[in-house]
């Protein structure tokens, strides 16, 4: 790992070259039956981005949302650009019905039977 020091106005910044390695998540997906919408590679890129904690959270949320929108658009038979709030809500209802019938067939898998609002 090579260290490089960069000088910014009134600020000393240490930069390190990092390599992000990991599996794509597909292997663990097959074993557990669950799906992740943020890969280890994507999470690693966010972590080394230099963003603040809040910005990293929003970045991870945005990337995972984009990945979920790709699934929604594929299942709805349209492009991401053609999705709107109505289509997304319809997809969530369809996925909820799948989850109620057979949790393994749903994209989003959780048991909300005990959730109280």
Secondary structure, DSSP 8 states (H G I E B T S, - for coil): --EEEEEETTEEEEEE--------SHHHHHHH----SS-HHHHHHHHTS---HHHHHHHHHHHHHHHHHHHHHHHHTS-GGG--HHHHHHHHHHHHHHHHH-GGG-SS----TT---
